[in-house]
Amino acid sequence: MEVIKLREDYIKLSQALKAAGLAESGADAKYAILDGKVKVNGETEYQRGKKLKNGDMVAYDGQTIRIEAET
């Protein structure tokens, strides 16, 4: 499981995929999301600008990303 520490209040879904190394580019992230391959908290998410906050879980391509507030 990959953990992304927030520097701000949120991170956008496409940015999180890139930060975790699950998408090589913004375009790759965009198409993965639009194709319905990404789930946020168990629900398929189609908005690449979806704001992820502390405690959110993202699943894509057999990988999981947990979003955590920076302490």
Jmol script that loads the backbone (N, CA, C; Angstrom):
load data "model"
ATOM      1  N   MET A   1       0.843  -1.182   0.000  1.00  0.00           N
ATOM      2  CA  MET A   1       0.000   0.000   0.000  1.00  0.00           C
ATOM      3  C   MET A   1       0.888   1.245   0.000  1.00  0.00           C
ATOM      4  N   GLU A   2       0.579   2.139  -0.882  1.00  0.00           N
ATOM      5  CA  GLU A   2       1.284   3.419  -0.992  1.00  0.00           C
ATOM      6  C   GLU A   2       0.566   4.438  -0.101  1.00  0.00           C
ATOM      7  N   VAL A   3       1.334   5.256   0.594  1.00  0.00           N
ATOM      8  CA  VAL A   3       0.763   6.316   1.428  1.00  0.00           C
ATOM      9  C   VAL A   3       1.210   7.663   0.871  1.00  0.00           C
ATOM     10  N   ILE A   4       0.246   8.540   0.676  1.00  0.00           N
ATOM     11  CA  ILE A   4       0.561   9.894   0.222  1.00  0.00           C
ATOM     12  C   ILE A   4       0.237  10.845   1.366  1.00  0.00           C
ATOM     13  N   LYS A   5       1.237  11.601   1.774  1.00  0.00           N
ATOM     14  CA  LYS A   5       1.064  12.590   2.838  1.00  0.00           C
ATOM     15  C   LYS A   5       0.636  13.918   2.217  1.00  0.00           C
ATOM     16  N   LEU A   6      -0.433  14.468   2.739  1.00  0.00           N
ATOM     17  CA  LEU A   6      -0.947  15.739   2.234  1.00  0.00           C
ATOM     18  C   LEU A   6      -0.116  16.911   2.745  1.00  0.00           C
ATOM     19  N   ARG A   7       0.222  17.813   1.835  1.00  0.00           N
ATOM     20  CA  ARG A   7       0.871  19.063   2.225  1.00  0.00           C
ATOM     21  C   ARG A   7      -0.170  20.167   2.353  1.00  0.00           C
ATOM     22  N   GLU A   8      -1.268  19.994   1.642  1.00  0.00           N
ATOM     23  CA  GLU A   8      -2.388  20.937   1.656  1.00  0.00           C
ATOM     24  C   GLU A   8      -3.587  20.211   2.271  1.00  0.00           C
ATOM     25  N   ASP A   9      -4.782  20.782   2.113  1.00  0.00           N
ATOM     26  CA  ASP A   9      -5.989  20.150   2.634  1.00  0.00           C
ATOM     27  C   ASP A   9      -6.422  18.950   1.809  1.00  0.00           C
ATOM     28  N   TYR A  10      -6.015  18.915   0.527  1.00  0.00           N
ATOM     29  CA  TYR A  10      -6.431  17.835  -0.358  1.00  0.00           C
ATOM     30  C   TYR A  10      -5.421  17.668  -1.492  1.00  0.00           C
ATOM     31  N   ILE A  11      -5.577  16.557  -2.226  1.00  0.00           N
ATOM     32  CA  ILE A  11      -4.836  16.327  -3.468  1.00  0.00           C
ATOM     33  C   ILE A  11      -5.855  15.821  -4.474  1.00  0.00           C
ATOM     34  N   LYS A  12      -5.713  16.220  -5.722  1.00  0.00           N
ATOM     35  CA  LYS A  12      -6.639  15.770  -6.753  1.00  0.00           C
ATOM     36  C   LYS A  12      -6.307  14.328  -7.143  1.00  0.00           C
ATOM     37  N   LEU A  13      -7.337  13.611  -7.546  1.00  0.00           N
ATOM     38  CA  LEU A  13      -7.188  12.192  -7.867  1.00  0.00           C
ATOM     39  C   LEU A  13      -6.107  11.944  -8.910  1.00  0.00           C
ATOM     40  N   SER A  14      -6.103  12.695  -9.990  1.00  0.00           N
ATOM     41  CA  SER A  14      -5.086  12.463 -11.027  1.00  0.00           C
ATOM     42  C   SER A  14      -3.678  12.727 -10.497  1.00  0.00           C
ATOM     43  N   GLN A  15      -3.531  13.728  -9.634  1.00  0.00           N
ATOM     44  CA  GLN A  15      -2.230  14.028  -9.034  1.00  0.00           C
ATOM     45  C   GLN A  15      -1.785  12.895  -8.113  1.00  0.00           C
ATOM     46  N   ALA A  16      -2.731  12.311  -7.396  1.00  0.00           N
ATOM     47  CA  ALA A  16      -2.410  11.212  -6.483  1.00  0.00           C
ATOM     48  C   ALA A  16      -1.914   9.989  -7.253  1.00  0.00           C
ATOM     49  N   LEU A  17      -2.541   9.696  -8.387  1.00  0.00           N
ATOM     50  CA  LEU A  17      -2.098   8.561  -9.199  1.00  0.00           C
ATOM     51  C   LEU A  17      -0.674   8.774  -9.705  1.00  0.00           C
ATOM     52  N   LYS A  18      -0.376   9.992 -10.115  1.00  0.00           N
ATOM     53  CA  LYS A  18       0.977  10.301 -10.582  1.00  0.00           C
ATOM     54  C   LYS A  18       1.968  10.248  -9.417  1.00  0.00           C
ATOM     55  N   ALA A  19       1.617  10.828  -8.281  1.00  0.00           N
ATOM     56  CA  ALA A  19       2.513  10.870  -7.120  1.00  0.00           C
ATOM     57  C   ALA A  19       2.847   9.463  -6.618  1.00  0.00           C
ATOM     58  N   ALA A  20       1.896   8.549  -6.741  1.00  0.00           N
ATOM     59  CA  ALA A  20       2.113   7.174  -6.284  1.00  0.00           C
ATOM     60  C   ALA A  20       2.836   6.332  -7.329  1.00  0.00           C
ATOM     61  N   GLY A  21       3.066   6.897  -8.519  1.00  0.00           N
ATOM     62  CA  GLY A  21       3.743   6.164  -9.566  1.00  0.00           C
ATOM     63  C   GLY A  21       2.849   5.193 -10.314  1.00  0.00           C
ATOM     64  N   LEU A  22       1.538   5.333 -10.165  1.00  0.00           N
ATOM     65  CA  LEU A  22       0.610   4.438 -10.846  1.00  0.00           C
ATOM     66  C   LEU A  22       0.216   4.949 -12.229  1.00  0.00           C
ATOM     67  N   ALA A  23       0.529   6.201 -12.515  1.00  0.00           N
ATOM     68  CA  ALA A  23       0.300   6.782 -13.836  1.00  0.00           C
ATOM     69  C   ALA A  23       1.557   7.566 -14.203  1.00  0.00           C
ATOM     70  N   GLU A  24       2.028   7.382 -15.424  1.00  0.00           N
ATOM     71  CA  GLU A  24       3.255   8.059 -15.842  1.00  0.00           C
ATOM     72  C   GLU A  24       3.031   9.528 -16.168  1.00  0.00           C
ATOM     73  N   SER A  25       1.804   9.845 -16.586  1.00  0.00           N
ATOM     74  CA  SER A  25       1.521  11.227 -16.973  1.00  0.00           C
ATOM     75  C   SER A  25       0.091  11.581 -16.597  1.00  0.00           C
ATOM     76  N   GLY A  26      -0.214  12.858 -16.724  1.00  0.00           N
ATOM     77  CA  GLY A  26      -1.580  13.305 -16.475  1.00  0.00           C
ATOM     78  C   GLY A  26      -2.557  12.667 -17.442  1.00  0.00           C
ATOM     79  N   ALA A  27      -2.110  12.469 -18.690  1.00  0.00           N
ATOM     80  CA  ALA A  27      -2.975  11.841 -19.689  1.00  0.00           C
ATOM     81  C   ALA A  27      -3.284  10.393 -19.307  1.00  0.00           C
ATOM     82  N   ASP A  28      -2.272   9.657 -18.834  1.00  0.00           N
ATOM     83  CA  ASP A  28      -2.501   8.276 -18.398  1.00  0.00           C
ATOM     84  C   ASP A  28      -3.505   8.230 -17.254  1.00  0.00           C
ATOM     85  N   ALA A  29      -3.344   9.131 -16.300  1.00  0.00           N
ATOM     86  CA  ALA A  29      -4.262   9.194 -15.162  1.00  0.00           C
ATOM     87  C   ALA A  29      -5.669   9.533 -15.637  1.00  0.00           C
ATOM     88  N   LYS A  30      -5.775  10.502 -16.527  1.00  0.00           N
ATOM     89  CA  LYS A  30      -7.074  10.942 -17.055  1.00  0.00           C
ATOM     90  C   LYS A  30      -7.838   9.776 -17.677  1.00  0.00           C
ATOM     91  N   TYR A  31      -7.173   9.018 -18.556  1.00  0.00           N
ATOM     92  CA  TYR A  31      -7.857   7.931 -19.241  1.00  0.00           C
ATOM     93  C   TYR A  31      -8.190   6.766 -18.309  1.00  0.00           C
ATOM     94  N   ALA A  32      -7.339   6.490 -17.342  1.00  0.00           N
ATOM     95  CA  ALA A  32      -7.644   5.440 -16.366  1.00  0.00           C
ATOM     96  C   ALA A  32      -8.910   5.803 -15.591  1.00  0.00           C
ATOM     97  N   ILE A  33      -9.024   7.068 -15.214  1.00  0.00           N
ATOM     98  CA  ILE A  33     -10.188   7.536 -14.456  1.00  0.00           C
ATOM     99  C   ILE A  33     -11.434   7.529 -15.337  1.00  0.00           C
ATOM    100  N   LEU A  34     -11.336   8.115 -16.531  1.00  0.00           N
ATOM    101  CA  LEU A  34     -12.489   8.180 -17.430  1.00  0.00           C
ATOM    102  C   LEU A  34     -12.961   6.799 -17.872  1.00  0.00           C
ATOM    103  N   ASP A  35     -12.055   5.827 -17.923  1.00  0.00           N
ATOM    104  CA  ASP A  35     -12.417   4.460 -18.300  1.00  0.00           C
ATOM    105  C   ASP A  35     -13.028   3.675 -17.142  1.00  0.00           C
ATOM    106  N   GLY A  36     -13.168   4.314 -15.972  1.00  0.00           N
ATOM    107  CA  GLY A  36     -13.803   3.656 -14.826  1.00  0.00           C
ATOM    108  C   GLY A  36     -12.925   2.633 -14.136  1.00  0.00           C
ATOM    109  N   LYS A  37     -11.609   2.777 -14.236  1.00  0.00           N
ATOM    110  CA  LYS A  37     -10.679   1.811 -13.644  1.00  0.00           C
ATOM    111  C   LYS A  37     -10.206   2.196 -12.244  1.00  0.00           C
ATOM    112  N   VAL A  38     -10.643   3.358 -11.753  1.00  0.00           N
ATOM    113  CA  VAL A  38     -10.167   3.859 -10.461  1.00  0.00           C
ATOM    114  C   VAL A  38     -11.329   3.929  -9.478  1.00  0.00           C
ATOM    115  N   LYS A  39     -11.087   3.438  -8.275  1.00  0.00           N
ATOM    116  CA  LYS A  39     -12.110   3.512  -7.225  1.00  0.00           C
ATOM    117  C   LYS A  39     -11.598   4.369  -6.078  1.00  0.00           C
ATOM    118  N   VAL A  40     -12.492   5.175  -5.532  1.00  0.00           N
ATOM    119  CA  VAL A  40     -12.198   5.982  -4.348  1.00  0.00           C
ATOM    120  C   VAL A  40     -13.170   5.538  -3.261  1.00  0.00           C
ATOM    121  N   ASN A  41     -12.613   5.072  -2.161  1.00  0.00           N
ATOM    122  CA  ASN A  41     -13.422   4.581  -1.040  1.00  0.00           C
ATOM    123  C   ASN A  41     -14.443   3.544  -1.501  1.00  0.00           C
ATOM    124  N   GLY A  42     -14.022   2.654  -2.426  1.00  0.00           N
ATOM    125  CA  GLY A  42     -14.867   1.564  -2.881  1.00  0.00           C
ATOM    126  C   GLY A  42     -15.831   1.892  -4.002  1.00  0.00           C
ATOM    127  N   GLU A  43     -15.915   3.152  -4.409  1.00  0.00           N
ATOM    128  CA  GLU A  43     -16.837   3.576  -5.461  1.00  0.00           C
ATOM    129  C   GLU A  43     -16.050   3.985  -6.700  1.00  0.00           C
ATOM    130  N   THR A  44     -16.507   3.571  -7.877  1.00  0.00           N
ATOM    131  CA  THR A  44     -15.857   3.982  -9.120  1.00  0.00           C
ATOM    132  C   THR A  44     -15.955   5.489  -9.254  1.00  0.00           C
ATOM    133  N   GLU A  45     -14.832   6.119  -9.548  1.00  0.00           N
ATOM    134  CA  GLU A  45     -14.777   7.590  -9.644  1.00  0.00           C
ATOM    135  C   GLU A  45     -14.400   7.989 -11.064  1.00  0.00           C
ATOM    136  N   TYR A  46     -15.169   8.933 -11.634  1.00  0.00           N
ATOM    137  CA  TYR A  46     -14.932   9.388 -13.001  1.00  0.00           C
ATOM    138  C   TYR A  46     -14.424  10.826 -13.066  1.00  0.00           C
ATOM    139  N   GLN A  47     -14.263  11.479 -11.928  1.00  0.00           N
ATOM    140  CA  GLN A  47     -13.798  12.868 -11.902  1.00  0.00           C
ATOM    141  C   GLN A  47     -12.307  12.891 -11.578  1.00  0.00           C
ATOM    142  N   ARG A  48     -11.503  13.294 -12.534  1.00  0.00           N
ATOM    143  CA  ARG A  48     -10.058  13.320 -12.276  1.00  0.00           C
ATOM    144  C   ARG A  48      -9.677  14.417 -11.298  1.00  0.00           C
ATOM    145  N   GLY A  49     -10.539  15.424 -11.148  1.00  0.00           N
ATOM    146  CA  GLY A  49     -10.290  16.505 -10.208  1.00  0.00           C
ATOM    147  C   GLY A  49     -10.872  16.256  -8.832  1.00  0.00           C
ATOM    148  N   LYS A  50     -11.351  15.036  -8.587  1.00  0.00           N
ATOM    149  CA  LYS A  50     -11.922  14.675  -7.286  1.00  0.00           C
ATOM    150  C   LYS A  50     -10.914  15.003  -6.191  1.00  0.00           C
ATOM    151  N   LYS A  51     -11.358  15.737  -5.181  1.00  0.00           N
ATOM    152  CA  LYS A  51     -10.469  16.127  -4.083  1.00  0.00           C
ATOM    153  C   LYS A  51     -10.389  14.998  -3.061  1.00  0.00           C
ATOM    154  N   LEU A  52      -9.179  14.501  -2.856  1.00  0.00           N
ATOM    155  CA  LEU A  52      -8.951  13.446  -1.879  1.00  0.00           C
ATOM    156  C   LEU A  52      -8.449  14.076  -0.590  1.00  0.00           C
ATOM    157  N   LYS A  53      -9.027  13.638   0.509  1.00  0.00           N
ATOM    158  CA  LYS A  53      -8.674  14.196   1.814  1.00  0.00           C
ATOM    159  C   LYS A  53      -8.197  13.091   2.739  1.00  0.00           C
ATOM    160  N   ASN A  54      -7.792  13.482   3.925  1.00  0.00           N
ATOM    161  CA  ASN A  54      -7.288  12.548   4.920  1.00  0.00           C
ATOM    162  C   ASN A  54      -8.234  11.363   5.093  1.00  0.00           C
ATOM    163  N   GLY A  55      -7.677  10.161   4.992  1.00  0.00           N
ATOM    164  CA  GLY A  55      -8.447   8.940   5.201  1.00  0.00           C
ATOM    165  C   GLY A  55      -9.005   8.312   3.940  1.00  0.00           C
ATOM    166  N   ASP A  56      -8.965   9.013   2.810  1.00  0.00           N
ATOM    167  CA  ASP A  56      -9.475   8.451   1.563  1.00  0.00           C
ATOM    168  C   ASP A  56      -8.569   7.324   1.078  1.00  0.00           C
ATOM    169  N   MET A  57      -9.189   6.342   0.425  1.00  0.00           N
ATOM    170  CA  MET A  57      -8.474   5.199  -0.135  1.00  0.00           C
ATOM    171  C   MET A  57      -8.752   5.148  -1.635  1.00  0.00           C
ATOM    172  N   VAL A  58      -7.696   4.957  -2.413  1.00  0.00           N
ATOM    173  CA  VAL A  58      -7.804   4.873  -3.865  1.00  0.00           C
ATOM    174  C   VAL A  58      -7.307   3.501  -4.299  1.00  0.00           C
ATOM    175  N   ALA A  59      -8.064   2.840  -5.171  1.00  0.00           N
ATOM    176  CA  ALA A  59      -7.657   1.545  -5.703  1.00  0.00           C
ATOM    177  C   ALA A  59      -7.567   1.635  -7.217  1.00  0.00           C
ATOM    178  N   TYR A  60      -6.430   1.158  -7.759  1.00  0.00           N
ATOM    179  CA  TYR A  60      -6.233   1.155  -9.205  1.00  0.00           C
ATOM    180  C   TYR A  60      -5.200   0.102  -9.574  1.00  0.00           C
ATOM    181  N   ASP A  61      -5.516  -0.702 -10.552  1.00  0.00           N
ATOM    182  CA  ASP A  61      -4.577  -1.674 -11.112  1.00  0.00           C
ATOM    183  C   ASP A  61      -3.976  -2.580 -10.030  1.00  0.00           C
ATOM    184  N   GLY A  62      -4.805  -3.023  -9.100  1.00  0.00           N
ATOM    185  CA  GLY A  62      -4.352  -3.919  -8.048  1.00  0.00           C
ATOM    186  C   GLY A  62      -3.555  -3.256  -6.939  1.00  0.00           C
ATOM    187  N   GLN A  63      -3.431  -1.948  -6.997  1.00  0.00           N
ATOM    188  CA  GLN A  63      -2.682  -1.192  -5.987  1.00  0.00           C
ATOM    189  C   GLN A  63      -3.638  -0.335  -5.162  1.00  0.00           C
ATOM    190  N   THR A  64      -3.236  -0.021  -3.950  1.00  0.00           N
ATOM    191  CA  THR A  64      -4.042   0.819  -3.071  1.00  0.00           C
ATOM    192  C   THR A  64      -3.200   1.999  -2.605  1.00  0.00           C
ATOM    193  N   ILE A  65      -3.824   3.162  -2.581  1.00  0.00           N
ATOM    194  CA  ILE A  65      -3.189   4.384  -2.085  1.00  0.00           C
ATOM    195  C   ILE A  65      -4.023   4.881  -0.914  1.00  0.00           C
ATOM    196  N   ARG A  66      -3.353   5.194   0.187  1.00  0.00           N
ATOM    197  CA  ARG A  66      -4.042   5.793   1.346  1.00  0.00           C
ATOM    198  C   ARG A  66      -3.592   7.243   1.453  1.00  0.00           C
ATOM    199  N   ILE A  67      -4.553   8.138   1.624  1.00  0.00           N
ATOM    200  CA  ILE A  67      -4.261   9.560   1.763  1.00  0.00           C
ATOM    201  C   ILE A  67      -4.226   9.890   3.253  1.00  0.00           C
ATOM    202  N   GLU A  68      -3.133  10.516   3.688  1.00  0.00           N
ATOM    203  CA  GLU A  68      -2.980  10.867   5.106  1.00  0.00           C
ATOM    204  C   GLU A  68      -2.579  12.313   5.260  1.00  0.00           C
ATOM    205  N   ALA A  69      -3.070  12.929   6.310  1.00  0.00           N
ATOM    206  CA  ALA A  69      -2.655  14.292   6.630  1.00  0.00           C
ATOM    207  C   ALA A  69      -1.221  14.244   7.134  1.00  0.00           C
ATOM    208  N   GLU A  70      -0.442  15.230   6.730  1.00  0.00           N
ATOM    209  CA  GLU A  70       0.935  15.321   7.196  1.00  0.00           C
ATOM    210  C   GLU A  70       0.906  15.769   8.647  1.00  0.00           C
ATOM    211  N   THR A  71       1.642  15.075   9.492  1.00  0.00           N
ATOM    212  CA  THR A  71       1.618  15.436  10.923  1.00  0.00           C
ATOM    213  C   THR A  71       2.797  16.264  11.304  1.00  0.00           C
TER     214      THR A  71
END
end "model"
wireframe off; spacefill off
backbone 0.3
color backbone group
